[in-house]
């Protein structure tokens, strides 16, 4: 009796209950800790948005220079653009799984520090690229960190802020990501309008007109990529001031976090290799269509199996029953499908407007067309993220997702079919389209954490959101062929893409409603 009493007393002093386990009642962190975590995560998502926003601004200029082509709309540039875009998305998907795994094993804060540092440095170094494959590899590395930061930030904020204000938080997550897009566009506009001063300075130094033009053209995209290294400073804020999630700390103290094994990441490596294999199939023009299609289906199945492998092994080690394991895996696949629909619509329709605007009357040879479009669409998208999250709280997750699918079809087709030149009508309709299609990115950070228990939350939502990027990468590889089928008519080709939202309507019909429920433990 005395020994038993002594053991229980020790347990109580350590914050455990009388069974030697942590109590189920949540421990609310201090107000200061919560706001520090939120600030760090919001800044991380803003810089995420900057990293993604750099791509449509600089990719064609960078590839045209690195490929030594006369035009940034050359077919070779189109092919490389779709390749780098696919590699970028695969990197983000892989990073989401790897850093989600790392966040569940070593903690949200430490893993977030590494992810931010990785995408910052890779972005800055990509400004030194000398070959197109240099650019592709560095975009892949940067995307690894970027994909990881999204999953880690969402897990940290939703856990630190417990079960309060989740809709408001989800709206902020999406809005700050799009704020990064807007900042990128404004920086590009600033460089455009300071170009005259740079040119005058180079002329004063005795450089010829042709040399001045070449230097300013080449330095433009490189300077923008160097700006992408700025988030590295955020790592000091994260490591010094941001507290760890109490929910994760309790998972670690219980011993469950130690069941994540580094050897299991070989499955993720295998999945990433298979994803690159699918990219290679579509990048080689001589491969028969039947081989590409069959190879893609097999490849995507192997990618899913590889990315799911660490979770399967972890669930087995911690003693989840077969029923509970299947439950978690089904939730991860559902999350991937719901995310994939939104991401396919964004990367295979919306993002191509930045290339289309350069071919429209008023946009041809207008250096402000793309950055101005990016600023307007970023503002619209930020509003959409907030609106989407608030509507979810008011009407429920399922009905809002279905409504967004229908509205996205209407706005994407309307945008591409009723715009024939660049101007304020183009910008306004682009902002409306972005507001509707980006509302998914206020919906996803609200819904995905609600699908998974704490032990696998970062990994589960990291897989769900980022495997959607693999699907988007596979879709983006079809765009050169789709454009060729429509004689490079961006309007008609991109208006075909919204059919993917029909899949979203089917998936949301079988998804659970989580409105009003606490985060699962």
C-alpha positions as CSV (number, residue, x, y, z in Angstrom):
1,X,0.0,0.0,0.0
2,X,2.8,2.4,1.0
3,X,4.8,1.6,-2.2
4,X,1.7,2.1,-4.3
5,X,1.0,5.4,-2.6
6,X,4.6,6.6,-3.2
7,X,4.5,5.7,-6.9
8,X,1.2,7.6,-7.3
9,X,2.6,10.6,-5.5
10,X,5.5,10.7,-7.9
11,X,3.2,10.4,-10.9
12,X,1.1,13.3,-9.5
13,X,4.2,15.5,-9.0
14,X,5.1,14.9,-12.7
15,X,1.6,16.0,-13.8
16,X,0.3,12.4,-14.5
17,X,-2.9,10.9,-13.3
18,X,-3.2,8.0,-10.9
19,X,-2.7,5.5,-13.8
20,X,0.6,7.0,-14.8
21,X,-0.7,8.8,-17.9
22,X,-1.2,12.4,-18.8
23,X,-4.7,13.7,-18.0
24,X,-6.9,14.3,-21.0
25,X,-7.7,17.9,-20.1
26,X,-5.8,20.2,-22.3
27,X,-3.1,22.5,-20.9
28,X,-3.6,26.0,-22.2
29,X,-0.3,27.8,-22.9
30,X,0.2,31.4,-21.9
31,X,-1.2,34.3,-23.9
32,X,2.4,35.4,-24.8
33,X,3.3,31.9,-26.0
34,X,0.3,31.6,-28.2
35,X,0.9,34.9,-29.9
36,X,4.6,34.2,-30.5
37,X,3.7,30.8,-32.1
38,X,1.1,32.5,-34.2
39,X,3.4,35.3,-35.3
40,X,6.2,32.9,-36.3
41,X,3.8,30.7,-38.2
42,X,2.1,33.7,-40.0
43,X,5.5,35.0,-41.1
44,X,6.5,31.5,-42.2
45,X,3.4,31.3,-44.4
46,X,3.9,34.8,-45.8
47,X,7.5,33.8,-46.8
48,X,6.0,30.6,-48.2
49,X,3.8,32.7,-50.4
50,X,6.8,34.8,-51.5
51,X,8.6,31.6,-52.5
52,X,5.6,30.4,-54.5
53,X,5.0,33.8,-55.9
54,X,8.5,34.1,-57.2
55,X,8.0,31.1,-59.5
56,X,5.4,32.6,-62.0
57,X,7.3,35.9,-62.0
58,X,10.8,34.7,-62.8
59,X,10.5,31.2,-64.2
60,X,10.1,32.1,-67.9
61,X,12.7,34.8,-67.9
62,X,15.2,32.5,-66.0
63,X,14.6,29.6,-68.3
64,X,14.8,31.7,-71.5
65,X,18.2,33.0,-70.4
66,X,19.5,29.6,-69.2
67,X,18.3,27.9,-72.4
68,X,19.6,30.7,-74.6
69,X,16.3,30.9,-76.5
70,X,15.2,34.0,-78.4
71,X,11.7,34.1,-76.8
72,X,10.4,33.2,-73.3
73,X,7.3,31.7,-75.1
74,X,9.4,29.3,-77.1
75,X,8.2,25.7,-77.0
76,X,11.4,24.6,-75.2
77,X,10.7,27.1,-72.5
78,X,7.1,25.8,-72.2
79,X,8.4,22.2,-71.8
80,X,11.0,23.2,-69.2
81,X,8.5,25.4,-67.4
82,X,6.1,22.5,-66.9
83,X,9.0,20.3,-65.8
84,X,10.3,22.8,-63.2
85,X,6.7,23.3,-62.0
86,X,6.2,19.6,-61.6
87,X,9.6,19.2,-59.8
88,X,8.7,22.1,-57.5
89,X,5.3,20.5,-56.6
90,X,6.9,17.1,-56.0
91,X,9.5,18.8,-53.7
92,X,6.7,20.5,-51.8
93,X,4.8,17.2,-51.5
94,X,7.9,15.3,-50.3
95,X,8.8,18.1,-47.9
96,X,5.3,18.0,-46.4
97,X,5.7,14.3,-45.6
98,X,9.3,14.4,-44.4
99,X,9.0,17.5,-42.2
100,X,5.6,16.3,-41.0
101,X,7.3,13.1,-39.9
102,X,10.1,15.2,-38.3
103,X,7.6,17.5,-36.6
104,X,5.8,14.5,-35.0
105,X,9.2,13.0,-33.9
106,X,11.3,16.0,-32.7
107,X,8.6,18.7,-32.3
108,X,6.9,21.3,-34.4
109,X,9.2,24.2,-33.6
110,X,12.6,22.5,-34.2
111,X,11.4,21.0,-37.5
112,X,9.9,24.3,-38.6
113,X,13.3,26.0,-38.0
114,X,15.0,23.6,-40.4
115,X,12.3,23.8,-43.0
116,X,12.3,27.6,-43.2
117,X,16.1,27.7,-43.3
118,X,16.1,25.2,-46.2
119,X,13.7,26.9,-48.5
120,X,15.3,30.3,-47.8
121,X,18.8,29.3,-48.7
122,X,17.7,27.2,-51.7
123,X,15.8,30.2,-53.0
124,X,18.7,32.5,-52.6
125,X,21.2,30.2,-54.2
126,X,18.9,29.5,-57.2
127,X,19.7,33.1,-58.3
128,X,23.2,31.8,-59.1
129,X,21.9,29.1,-61.5
130,X,23.9,28.6,-64.7
131,X,21.9,25.7,-66.3
132,X,18.2,25.0,-66.3
133,X,18.8,21.8,-64.3
134,X,20.5,23.9,-61.6
135,X,17.3,25.9,-61.4
136,X,15.1,22.8,-61.2
137,X,17.2,21.1,-58.5
138,X,17.3,24.2,-56.3
139,X,13.5,24.8,-56.7
140,X,13.0,21.2,-55.6
141,X,15.2,21.7,-52.5
142,X,13.4,25.0,-51.7
143,X,10.0,23.3,-52.1
144,X,11.0,20.6,-49.6
145,X,11.3,23.2,-46.9
146,X,8.3,25.2,-48.1
147,X,6.0,22.1,-48.1
148,X,7.2,21.2,-44.6
149,X,6.6,24.6,-43.1
150,X,2.9,24.6,-44.2
151,X,2.2,21.4,-42.4
152,X,4.2,22.2,-39.3
153,X,2.8,25.7,-38.9
154,X,-0.8,24.5,-39.2
155,X,-0.2,21.8,-36.6
156,X,1.6,24.1,-34.2
157,X,-1.0,26.9,-34.3
158,X,-4.1,24.7,-34.2
159,X,-2.6,22.9,-31.1
160,X,-1.3,25.9,-29.3
161,X,-4.7,27.7,-29.8
162,X,-6.5,24.5,-28.8
163,X,-10.2,24.4,-29.8
164,X,-10.8,28.2,-30.0
165,X,-11.1,30.5,-33.0
166,X,-10.1,27.8,-35.6
167,X,-12.0,29.5,-38.5
168,X,-10.3,32.8,-37.7
169,X,-6.9,31.1,-37.6
170,X,-7.5,29.2,-40.8
171,X,-8.4,32.5,-42.6
172,X,-5.2,34.1,-41.4
173,X,-3.1,31.2,-42.6
174,X,-4.4,31.5,-46.1
175,X,-4.4,35.3,-46.1
176,X,-0.7,35.6,-45.0
177,X,0.3,33.1,-47.7
178,X,-1.3,35.4,-50.3
179,X,0.2,38.4,-48.7
180,X,3.6,36.9,-49.6
181,X,2.4,36.8,-53.3
182,X,1.4,40.4,-53.1
183,X,4.8,41.4,-51.6
184,X,6.5,39.6,-54.5
185,X,4.5,41.5,-57.1
186,X,5.2,44.8,-55.4
187,X,9.0,44.1,-55.3
188,X,8.9,43.2,-59.0
189,X,7.0,46.5,-59.8
190,X,9.6,48.4,-57.7
191,X,12.5,46.8,-59.7
192,X,10.7,47.6,-63.0
193,X,10.4,51.2,-62.1
194,X,13.9,51.6,-60.7
195,X,15.3,50.1,-63.9
196,X,15.9,53.5,-65.4
197,X,18.2,54.6,-62.6
198,X,20.2,51.3,-62.9
199,X,20.5,51.8,-66.7
200,X,21.7,55.4,-66.3
201,X,24.3,54.3,-63.8
202,X,25.6,51.5,-66.1
203,X,25.8,54.0,-69.0
204,X,27.7,56.4,-66.8
205,X,30.2,53.6,-66.2
206,X,30.8,53.4,-69.9
207,X,28.8,50.2,-70.8
208,X,27.2,49.9,-74.2
209,X,23.5,49.8,-74.8
210,X,23.5,46.1,-75.6
211,X,25.6,45.2,-72.5
212,X,23.4,47.4,-70.3
213,X,20.2,45.7,-71.6
214,X,21.7,42.2,-71.1
215,X,22.8,43.0,-67.6
216,X,19.5,44.5,-66.4
217,X,17.5,41.7,-68.1
218,X,19.6,39.0,-66.5
219,X,19.9,40.6,-63.1
220,X,16.2,41.1,-62.7
221,X,15.2,37.6,-62.0
222,X,18.4,36.8,-60.1
223,X,17.7,39.7,-57.7
224,X,14.2,38.5,-57.0
225,X,15.5,35.0,-56.2
226,X,18.1,36.5,-53.8
227,X,15.2,38.3,-52.0
228,X,13.8,34.8,-51.3
229,X,16.7,34.2,-48.9
230,X,15.2,36.8,-46.4
231,X,13.1,34.2,-44.5
232,X,16.3,32.7,-43.1
233,X,16.2,35.5,-40.5
234,X,12.9,34.1,-39.2
235,X,14.7,31.0,-37.9
236,X,16.3,33.0,-35.1
237,X,12.8,34.2,-34.0
238,X,11.5,30.6,-34.1
239,X,14.3,29.0,-32.1
240,X,14.7,31.8,-29.5
241,X,11.1,32.7,-28.7
242,X,8.5,30.2,-30.0
243,X,7.3,27.6,-27.5
244,X,6.7,24.0,-28.3
245,X,3.1,22.7,-28.6
246,X,2.0,21.3,-25.2
247,X,0.0,18.6,-27.0
248,X,3.1,17.4,-28.8
249,X,5.2,17.7,-25.6
250,X,2.7,15.3,-23.9
251,X,3.0,12.9,-26.8
252,X,6.8,12.9,-26.4
253,X,6.6,12.4,-22.6
254,X,4.3,9.5,-23.1
255,X,6.9,7.9,-25.3
256,X,4.8,7.7,-28.5
257,X,7.0,10.2,-30.4
258,X,10.0,7.9,-30.1
259,X,8.2,5.3,-32.3
260,X,8.9,7.3,-35.4
261,X,11.8,5.7,-37.2
262,X,14.3,7.3,-39.5
263,X,14.6,4.1,-41.5
264,X,10.9,4.5,-42.5
265,X,11.9,7.6,-44.6
266,X,13.3,5.2,-47.2
267,X,9.6,4.8,-48.2
268,X,9.3,8.5,-48.8
269,X,12.5,8.5,-50.8
270,X,11.1,5.6,-52.9
271,X,7.9,7.6,-53.4
272,X,9.8,10.7,-54.5
273,X,11.8,8.7,-57.0
274,X,8.6,7.2,-58.4
275,X,7.1,10.7,-58.7
276,X,10.2,11.8,-60.7
277,X,9.7,8.8,-62.9
278,X,6.2,9.9,-63.8
279,X,7.7,13.4,-64.6
280,X,10.3,11.7,-66.8
281,X,7.6,9.7,-68.7
282,X,5.7,12.9,-69.7
283,X,8.9,14.9,-70.4
284,X,10.1,12.5,-73.0
285,X,8.2,13.2,-76.2
286,X,8.8,9.9,-77.9
287,X,7.1,7.8,-75.2
288,X,3.8,6.4,-76.4
289,X,0.7,7.9,-74.8
290,X,-0.5,4.5,-73.6
291,X,2.8,3.9,-71.8
292,X,2.7,7.4,-70.2
293,X,-0.9,6.9,-69.0
294,X,-0.3,3.4,-67.6
295,X,3.0,4.4,-66.1
296,X,1.5,7.4,-64.4
297,X,-1.3,5.3,-62.8
298,X,1.2,2.8,-61.5
299,X,3.7,5.5,-60.5
300,X,1.1,7.5,-58.5
301,X,0.0,4.3,-56.7
302,X,3.7,3.6,-55.8
303,X,4.1,7.3,-54.7
304,X,1.2,7.0,-52.3
305,X,2.4,3.7,-50.9
306,X,5.9,5.1,-50.3
307,X,4.6,8.3,-48.6
308,X,2.3,6.3,-46.4
309,X,4.9,3.8,-45.4
310,X,6.3,5.8,-42.3
311,X,2.7,6.2,-41.0
312,X,1.9,2.6,-41.4
313,X,5.0,1.5,-39.5
314,X,4.4,4.1,-36.8
315,X,0.8,3.0,-36.2
316,X,1.9,-0.6,-36.0
317,X,4.6,0.2,-33.5
318,X,2.4,2.2,-31.2
319,X,-0.2,-0.6,-31.2
320,X,-3.0,0.8,-33.3
321,X,-5.4,-1.9,-34.2
322,X,-6.0,-2.8,-37.8
323,X,-9.3,-0.9,-37.8
324,X,-7.7,2.2,-36.4
325,X,-4.8,2.0,-38.8
326,X,-7.2,1.7,-41.8
327,X,-9.2,4.7,-40.4
328,X,-6.1,6.9,-40.3
329,X,-5.0,5.8,-43.8
330,X,-8.4,6.4,-45.3
331,X,-8.5,9.9,-43.7
332,X,-5.1,10.7,-45.3
333,X,-6.2,9.5,-48.7
334,X,-9.4,11.6,-48.4
335,X,-7.4,14.6,-47.4
336,X,-5.1,14.1,-50.4
337,X,-8.1,13.9,-52.8
338,X,-9.8,17.0,-51.4
339,X,-6.5,19.0,-51.5
340,X,-5.6,17.6,-54.9
341,X,-8.8,19.0,-56.5
342,X,-8.1,22.5,-55.2
343,X,-4.4,22.4,-56.1
344,X,-5.1,21.0,-59.6
345,X,-7.4,23.9,-60.3
346,X,-4.8,26.4,-59.0
347,X,-1.7,25.1,-60.7
348,X,-3.3,23.9,-64.0
349,X,-5.6,26.8,-64.6
350,X,-5.2,29.8,-62.3
351,X,-1.4,29.9,-62.3
352,X,-1.2,29.8,-66.1
353,X,-2.8,33.2,-66.3
354,X,0.6,34.7,-65.5
355,X,1.9,33.2,-68.8
356,X,-1.3,34.1,-70.7
357,X,-1.2,37.8,-69.8
358,X,2.2,38.1,-71.6
359,X,0.5,37.2,-74.9
360,X,-2.6,39.4,-74.6
361,X,-2.9,42.9,-76.3
362,X,-1.8,45.4,-73.6
363,X,0.3,42.7,-71.9
364,X,2.8,42.0,-74.6
365,X,6.1,43.7,-73.7
366,X,4.5,45.2,-70.7
367,X,6.9,44.4,-67.8
368,X,4.2,45.5,-65.2
369,X,1.6,43.1,-66.5
370,X,2.6,40.0,-64.6
371,X,3.5,41.6,-61.3
372,X,0.4,43.8,-61.4
373,X,-1.7,40.7,-62.0
374,X,0.0,39.0,-59.1
375,X,-0.8,41.9,-56.7
376,X,-4.5,42.0,-57.7
377,X,-4.9,38.2,-57.5
378,X,-3.1,38.0,-54.2
379,X,-5.4,40.6,-52.7
380,X,-8.4,38.7,-54.0
381,X,-7.0,35.4,-52.8
382,X,-6.3,36.7,-49.3
383,X,-10.0,37.9,-49.0
384,X,-11.1,34.5,-50.3
385,X,-9.2,32.6,-47.6
386,X,-10.8,34.6,-44.9
387,X,-14.3,34.4,-46.4
388,X,-13.9,30.6,-47.0
389,X,-13.0,29.9,-43.4
390,X,-15.7,32.1,-41.9
391,X,-18.4,30.5,-44.2
392,X,-17.2,27.1,-42.9
393,X,-17.8,28.1,-39.4
394,X,-21.2,29.4,-40.2
395,X,-22.6,26.7,-42.6
396,X,-20.3,23.7,-42.1
397,X,-17.3,22.2,-43.9
398,X,-19.0,20.0,-46.5
399,X,-21.5,22.5,-47.9
400,X,-18.9,25.2,-48.3
401,X,-16.4,22.9,-50.1
402,X,-19.2,21.9,-52.5
403,X,-20.2,25.5,-53.1
404,X,-16.6,26.5,-53.8
405,X,-16.2,23.7,-56.4
406,X,-19.3,25.0,-58.3
407,X,-18.2,28.6,-58.1
408,X,-14.7,27.8,-59.2
409,X,-16.0,26.2,-62.4
410,X,-18.0,29.3,-63.2
411,X,-15.3,31.8,-62.4
412,X,-12.4,30.0,-64.2
413,X,-14.4,29.5,-67.4
414,X,-15.7,33.0,-67.2
415,X,-12.3,34.5,-66.8
416,X,-10.7,32.7,-69.7
417,X,-13.6,33.0,-72.1
418,X,-14.5,36.7,-71.5
419,X,-11.1,38.3,-71.4
420,X,-9.2,39.2,-74.6
421,X,-6.9,41.9,-73.6
422,X,-5.0,43.1,-70.5
423,X,-6.6,45.9,-68.6
424,X,-8.6,46.7,-65.5
425,X,-11.4,44.3,-66.4
426,X,-8.8,41.6,-66.8
427,X,-7.3,42.4,-63.4
428,X,-10.7,42.7,-61.6
429,X,-11.9,39.4,-63.0
430,X,-8.6,37.7,-62.2
431,X,-9.0,38.9,-58.6
432,X,-12.5,37.5,-58.4
433,X,-11.4,34.1,-59.8
434,X,-8.5,34.0,-57.3
435,X,-10.8,34.9,-54.4
436,X,-13.1,32.0,-55.2
437,X,-10.4,29.4,-56.0
438,X,-8.1,30.4,-53.1
439,X,-11.0,30.1,-50.6
440,X,-10.0,26.4,-50.5
441,X,-6.8,27.5,-48.8
442,X,-8.8,28.9,-45.9
443,X,-10.9,25.7,-45.9
444,X,-8.0,23.2,-45.9
445,X,-6.1,24.4,-42.8
446,X,-9.3,24.4,-40.9
447,X,-10.6,21.0,-42.0
448,X,-7.4,18.9,-42.3
449,X,-6.3,19.1,-38.7
450,X,-9.8,18.1,-37.6
451,X,-9.3,14.7,-39.3
452,X,-6.3,13.4,-37.4
453,X,-5.3,12.7,-33.7
454,X,-2.4,14.6,-32.2
455,X,0.1,11.7,-32.7
456,X,-0.1,11.8,-36.5
457,X,-1.6,15.3,-37.1
458,X,1.5,16.9,-38.7
459,X,2.2,13.8,-40.8
460,X,-1.5,13.3,-41.7
461,X,-2.2,16.8,-42.9
462,X,1.3,17.1,-44.4
463,X,0.6,14.0,-46.5
464,X,-3.0,15.1,-47.3
465,X,-2.2,18.6,-48.5
466,X,1.1,17.9,-50.1
467,X,0.2,14.6,-51.9
468,X,-2.4,16.9,-53.6
469,X,0.6,18.7,-55.0
470,X,1.8,15.4,-56.6
471,X,-1.6,15.2,-58.3
472,X,-1.2,18.9,-59.4
473,X,2.3,18.1,-60.7
474,X,1.0,15.2,-62.8
475,X,-1.7,17.6,-64.1
476,X,0.7,20.4,-64.9
477,X,2.7,18.0,-67.1
478,X,-0.3,17.7,-69.3
479,X,-0.5,21.4,-70.0
480,X,2.0,21.6,-72.9
481,X,0.1,18.9,-74.7
482,X,-3.3,20.5,-73.9
483,X,-2.0,23.9,-75.1
484,X,-0.7,22.2,-78.3
485,X,-4.1,20.6,-78.9
486,X,-5.6,24.1,-78.8
487,X,-2.9,25.7,-81.0
488,X,-1.4,27.4,-77.9
489,X,-4.7,29.1,-77.1
490,X,-4.4,29.5,-73.3
491,X,-8.1,30.6,-72.9
492,X,-9.5,27.4,-74.4
493,X,-7.0,25.0,-72.8
494,X,-7.3,26.4,-69.3
495,X,-11.1,26.5,-69.5
496,X,-11.0,22.6,-69.8
497,X,-9.3,22.2,-66.4
498,X,-12.3,23.0,-64.1
499,X,-13.8,19.6,-64.8
500,X,-11.6,18.4,-61.9
501,X,-14.0,20.1,-59.5
502,X,-16.6,17.4,-60.3
503,X,-14.3,15.0,-58.5
504,X,-14.3,17.3,-55.5
505,X,-18.1,17.2,-55.4
506,X,-17.9,13.4,-55.3
507,X,-15.3,13.3,-52.5
508,X,-16.9,15.8,-50.2
509,X,-20.1,13.8,-50.4
510,X,-18.4,11.0,-48.5
511,X,-16.3,13.2,-46.2
512,X,-17.2,13.6,-42.5
513,X,-18.6,16.8,-41.1
514,X,-16.3,18.2,-38.3
515,X,-18.0,21.5,-37.6
516,X,-18.4,22.1,-33.8
517,X,-16.2,19.2,-32.8
518,X,-12.9,19.5,-30.8
519,X,-9.6,18.4,-32.3
520,X,-9.2,14.7,-31.9
521,X,-6.7,13.6,-29.3
